[in-house]
Amino acid sequence: MTKKIYTVRKTKNGRDTIVSGDLQYIKEYFSYTLECGASWNRKINRYPKTIKSFISNLQKSYEEVEASCYERTYVKNITDKK
């Protein structure tokens, strides 16, 4: 069985970072951000099961961690729809 590859774009201060991989790899890549967000807000799921849930929880984590920042980080799933 082939794992689905997702592509996530993280934008901060006008700079984009592209991360591609299966859901497990992407969760590991952003695990520290999810952990920090969950430490501030218990409703943030550190172990999401779908890419949609992952993007939602990651965005909430960035909102918690960067609460007083003017330039915030935004994440988006840019995986090709096939």
C-alpha positions as CSV (number, residue, x, y, z in Angstrom):
1,M,0.0,0.0,0.0
2,T,1.4,3.4,-1.0
3,K,1.2,6.2,1.5
4,K,-0.3,9.5,0.3
5,I,2.2,12.3,0.0
6,Y,1.0,15.7,1.2
7,T,2.5,19.1,0.6
8,V,2.2,21.8,3.3
9,R,3.2,25.5,2.8
10,K,4.2,27.5,5.9
11,T,4.3,31.3,5.3
12,K,5.9,33.7,7.8
13,N,7.2,37.2,7.1
14,G,6.6,36.7,3.3
15,R,8.8,33.6,3.2
16,D,7.5,30.2,2.2
17,T,8.7,26.9,3.5
18,I,7.4,23.8,1.7
19,V,7.3,20.5,3.5
20,S,6.3,17.3,1.6
21,G,5.9,13.8,2.9
22,D,3.3,11.4,4.3
23,L,1.2,12.5,7.2
24,Q,3.5,10.8,9.8
25,Y,6.5,12.7,8.5
26,I,4.7,16.0,8.5
27,K,3.5,15.4,12.0
28,E,7.0,14.7,13.2
29,Y,8.4,17.8,11.4
30,F,5.9,20.1,13.1
31,S,5.7,18.1,16.4
32,Y,7.4,20.8,18.5
33,T,4.9,23.5,17.3
34,L,2.0,21.2,18.1
35,E,3.4,20.4,21.5
36,C,3.9,24.1,22.3
37,G,0.4,24.9,21.2
38,A,-1.1,22.1,23.2
39,S,0.7,23.3,26.3
40,W,-1.2,26.6,26.0
41,N,-4.5,25.2,24.8
42,R,-5.6,21.7,25.8
43,K,-8.1,21.5,22.9
44,I,-5.2,21.3,20.4
45,N,-4.8,17.7,19.2
46,R,-1.1,16.7,19.1
47,Y,-1.9,13.5,17.1
48,P,-4.3,14.4,14.4
49,K,-5.4,11.5,12.1
50,T,-6.2,13.4,8.9
51,I,-4.5,16.2,6.9
52,K,-7.4,18.5,7.4
53,S,-7.3,18.0,11.2
54,F,-3.5,18.4,11.1
55,I,-3.6,21.8,9.3
56,S,-6.4,23.1,11.6
57,N,-4.5,22.0,14.8
58,L,-1.2,23.4,13.5
59,Q,-2.7,26.7,12.7
60,K,-4.3,26.9,16.2
61,S,-0.8,26.1,17.6
62,Y,0.8,28.9,15.8
63,E,-2.0,31.3,16.9
64,E,-1.3,30.2,20.6
65,V,2.5,30.4,20.3
66,E,2.5,33.7,18.4
67,A,-0.3,35.4,20.3
68,S,1.2,38.9,20.5
69,C,3.2,38.9,17.2
70,Y,2.2,41.2,14.4
71,E,3.5,38.9,11.6
72,R,1.9,35.5,12.1
73,T,2.6,32.2,10.5
74,Y,0.0,30.6,8.2
75,V,-0.1,27.1,7.0
76,K,-2.0,25.6,4.1
77,N,-2.3,22.2,2.4
78,I,-1.3,22.6,-1.2
79,T,-1.4,19.0,-2.2
80,D,-2.5,18.5,-5.8
81,K,-6.2,17.3,-5.9
82,K,-6.2,14.2,-8.0
